[in-house]
Amino acid sequence: MELEFSDGSTMELEYNDSRTIFDEPVETSFIKIKILEVESGTKYQNTCVSELKAL
């Protein structure tokens, strides 16, 4: 997963199924989330995101 912030900077997260804690706060007016890879399911052809939380 790649995060893009309002200033144009990006951050790639390696472990998409765990909590990520930033070393320093990130001030931004938006976060654009780009899914870089998925695992194929056996039943559905779409991608499911169960929870996103920005504090």
Secondary structure, DSSP 4 states (H G I P E B T S, - for coil): -EEEETTS-EEE-S-TTS----SS----S-EEEE-------SS-SS---------
